[in-house]
């Protein structure tokens, strides 16, 4: 893939990085960067998300990207990859910032997502390319985190344990004067211990995208995304149930007073139509 070297201080989208500690003079880029500054959110979190972590990450990334917010992350396993893919699926723009030299896309298990980022009009960035003989170490990811936080207008942590490396990105964001948003988690879940601790320390809770939009794009806050309509009354009712928080297919069947066959057919048609997607165990969410 073609790699371009871009001077940070002469690019309108990247200029924000000139104000962070240890600002990079230039970055290596594969793909296309936005030509002008746009609202940007960094979404980060655990590499081993729970079902809850996966759902909230995909929901926030999808809804923010559909409002024109650029979604930034580090292409790591777990939350990073989920955020990138959800942004792509919504037709939005997403940017990955890597610790390793380009053109390698690491981890290799996420190479396809990286290629999809570029195909969908996004970009992959790094401070290094193969000609620099840069050796990746643990410090490389800490250096990368300052860029993930620095390029964004705010940070969103969707799920993180007490010892998650994600907390380093939150610290970099606070050093840079950025807002840190955190999705509250189950107090009995170790996977959410880091998030809940950040909330106790004063991070801003995020329970809907408008919590974030009011800060990074206040002119868009309060706008409601249109709920997709089904092809018949039952499909539309199912979509409304999911929007209200009902995930379980059997619960929907009871609430709507229809047969198991009717709900099964309607769910299948909505999935084929791209309105909903399965979470497993007969649980569903909006795309």
C-alpha positions in Angstrom: 0.0 0.0 0.0 1.2 3.5 -0.7 2.6 5.4 2.3 2.6 9.2 2.4 4.6 11.3 4.8 2.6 14.2 6.1 3.9 17.2 8.1 1.6 17.6 11.1 1.8 21.3 11.3 0.7 21.8 7.7 -2.3 19.5 7.7 -5.6 21.0 9.0 -6.9 17.7 10.5 -3.6 16.8 12.2 -2.7 20.3 13.5 -4.3 19.4 16.8 -1.3 17.2 17.5 1.1 20.2 17.6 -0.3 21.0 21.0 0.5 17.7 22.8 3.6 16.7 24.7 6.3 15.4 22.4 4.4 16.4 19.2 5.4 14.4 16.1 6.8 16.5 13.3 5.4 14.1 10.7 3.3 11.0 10.4 3.3 8.2 7.9 -0.2 7.6 6.4 -1.8 4.8 4.4 -5.2 5.8 3.1 -7.0 9.2 3.2 -7.1 11.6 6.1 -10.0 14.1 6.4 -8.9 17.3 4.6 -10.4 19.6 7.3 -10.9 19.2 11.1 -13.9 17.1 12.0 -15.3 16.1 15.4 -13.2 13.1 16.4 -13.7 10.5 19.2 -11.1 8.0 20.4 -12.8 4.7 21.5 -10.6 2.4 23.5 -11.0 -0.4 26.0 -10.2 -4.0 27.0 -8.8 -6.6 24.6 -11.2 -9.1 26.0 -14.6 -7.5 26.1 -17.6 -9.1 27.6 -20.9 -9.4 25.6 -21.9 -6.1 27.3 -18.6 -4.5 26.3 -19.0 -5.6 22.7 -22.6 -4.3 22.5 -21.9 -0.8 24.0 -18.7 -0.4 21.9 -20.5 -1.2 18.7 -23.5 0.9 19.5 -21.4 4.0 20.4 -19.1 3.7 17.5 -21.9 3.0 15.0 -24.0 5.9 16.2 -21.2 8.4 16.5 -19.8 7.5 13.1 -23.3 7.8 11.5 -23.4 11.4 12.9 -20.2 12.3 11.0 -17.8 11.8 14.0 -14.4 10.3 13.0 -13.7 7.2 15.2 -10.1 6.7 16.2 -8.5 3.7 17.9 -5.4 1.6 17.9 -6.5 -1.5 15.9 -5.8 -3.7 18.9 -7.8 -6.8 19.7 -11.1 -6.4 21.4 -12.7 -2.9 21.8 -10.4 -1.2 19.3 -11.2 -3.6 16.5 -14.9 -3.6 17.3 -15.0 0.3 17.2 -13.2 0.4 13.8 -15.5 -2.2 12.3 -18.7 -0.7 13.6 -17.7 2.7 12.2 -17.0 1.1 8.8 -20.3 -0.8 8.9 -22.2 2.5 9.5 -20.6 4.1 6.5 -18.5 6.4 8.7 -14.8 7.3 8.7 -12.3 5.6 11.1 -8.6 6.1 11.7 -6.2 3.5 13.2 -3.0 4.6 14.9 -0.3 1.9 15.1 2.8 1.5 17.3 4.7 -0.4 14.7 6.2 0.9 11.4 4.1 0.9 8.2 3.3 -0.8 6.0 2.9 -3.7 8.4 -0.6 -3.9 9.9 -0.5 -5.4 13.4 -1.8 -7.4 15.0 -1.9 -9.6 11.9 -5.3 -11.0 13.0 -6.7 -7.5 12.4 -5.1 -7.0 9.1 -8.4 -7.4 7.2 -10.0 -4.7 9.4 -7.0 -2.4 8.6 -7.5 -3.0 4.9 -11.2 -2.3 5.2 -10.4 1.0 7.0 -8.5 2.2 4.0 -11.1 0.8 1.5 -13.8 2.7 3.3 -12.1 6.1 3.1 -10.2 6.0 6.4 -6.5 5.9 7.2 -3.8 4.1 9.2 -1.1 6.2 10.8 2.2 5.6 12.5 5.2 7.7 13.5 7.4 5.2 11.8 7.9 3.4 8.5 9.9 0.4 7.5 12.9 2.5 6.5 13.5 3.7 10.0 14.6 0.3 11.5 12.4 1.2 14.5 12.2 -1.7 17.0 8.8 -2.1 18.7 8.8 -2.4 22.5 6.4 -2.0 25.3 7.2 1.7 25.3 5.9 2.0 21.7 2.3 1.5 22.8 2.6 4.2 25.4 4.0 6.6 22.8 1.2 5.6 20.5 -1.4 6.3 23.2 -0.5 9.9 23.3 -1.3 10.2 19.6 -4.6 8.3 20.0 -5.6 10.8 22.7 -4.1 13.8 21.0 -5.8 13.5 17.7 -9.2 13.1 19.3 -11.5 15.8 20.8 -12.5 13.4 23.6 -11.9 9.8 24.7 -14.5 7.2 25.3 -13.7 4.1 27.3 -16.4 1.4 26.9 -15.0 -1.4 29.1 -11.7 -1.7 31.0 -10.5 -3.7 34.0 -8.6 -2.2 36.9 -5.2 -3.0 35.3 -6.1 -2.3 31.7 -3.5 -0.5 29.5 -6.5 1.6 28.4 -6.1 3.6 31.5 -2.8 5.0 30.1 -4.7 6.5 27.2 -7.1 8.1 29.7 -4.1 9.6 31.6 -2.7 11.0 28.3 -6.0 12.5 27.5 -6.3 14.2 30.9 -2.7 15.5 30.5 -3.8 17.1 27.2 -7.0 18.6 28.8 -9.3 16.3 26.9 -12.7 15.1 28.2 -12.7 11.5 29.3 -16.1 9.7 28.9 -16.7 6.3 30.4 -19.5 3.8 30.0 -20.6 2.7 33.4 -20.3 -1.1 34.0 -21.7 -3.8 36.3 -20.1 -3.3 39.7 -19.7 -7.1 40.0 -17.8 -7.4 36.7 -14.0 -7.3 36.9 -14.1 -6.2 33.2 -15.7 -2.9 34.2 -13.6 -2.2 37.4 -11.3 0.3 35.6 -14.3 2.1 34.1 -16.1 2.4 37.4 -12.9 3.6 39.2 -12.5 6.4 36.6 -16.1 7.5 37.2 -15.3 7.7 40.9 -12.3 9.9 40.1 -14.5 12.3 38.1 -14.7 11.0 34.5 -17.9 11.8 32.7 -20.5 9.0 32.4 -21.6 8.2 28.9 -25.0 6.5 28.6 -25.9 7.9 25.2 -24.1 9.5 22.3 -25.6 12.9 23.1 -23.5 12.9 26.3 -20.5 13.1 24.0 -22.0 15.2 21.2 -22.8 18.0 23.6 -19.0 18.4 24.1 -17.4 17.6 20.7 -20.3 18.8 18.4 -22.9 20.7 20.4 -24.6 21.9 17.3 -25.6 18.3 16.6 -26.6 17.3 20.1 -30.2 16.3 20.5 -30.6 15.2 17.0 -32.4 11.9 16.9 -31.3 9.1 14.6 -34.3 7.8 12.7 -35.5 4.3 13.8 -35.6 2.0 10.7 -39.1 0.8 9.8 -40.0 -2.8 9.3 -41.9 -4.1 6.2 -44.9 -4.8 8.4 -46.4 -3.9 11.8 -44.7 -6.8 13.6 -41.3 -6.0 12.3 -41.7 -2.3 13.3 -42.9 -3.4 16.7 -39.8 -5.5 17.2 -37.5 -2.6 16.3 -39.3 -0.5 18.9 -38.8 -3.2 21.5 -35.1 -3.4 20.8 -34.8 0.4 20.9 -36.5 0.3 24.4 -33.8 -2.1 25.6 -35.5 -5.5 25.1 -32.9 -7.9 23.7 -34.4 -11.4 24.3 -36.5 -12.9 21.5 -38.7 -14.8 23.9 -39.4 -11.6 25.9 -40.3 -9.8 22.7 -42.7 -12.7 21.8 -44.4 -12.3 25.1 -44.6 -8.5 25.0 -46.0 -8.5 21.5 -48.3 -11.5 22.0 -47.3 -13.4 18.9 -46.4 -17.0 18.2 -42.8 -18.4 18.3 -43.0 -18.9 14.5 -44.2 -15.4 13.8 -41.4 -13.8 15.9 -38.8 -16.1 14.4 -39.7 -15.2 10.8 -39.9 -11.4 11.6 -36.5 -11.5 13.3 -35.0 -13.4 10.4 -36.4 -10.9 7.8 -35.1 -7.9 9.9 -31.6 -9.5 10.1 -31.6 -10.2 6.3 -32.7 -6.6 5.7 -29.8 -5.3 7.8 -31.9 -3.6 10.5 -30.8 -5.9 13.4 -28.0 -8.3 14.2 -27.8 -11.3 16.5 -25.9 -11.2 19.8 -26.2 -14.9 20.4 -28.6 -17.0 22.6 -31.7 -15.5 20.8 -30.7 -11.9 21.8 -30.7 -9.1 19.3 -29.6 -5.5 18.8 -30.0 -2.7 16.2 -27.4 -2.4 13.5 
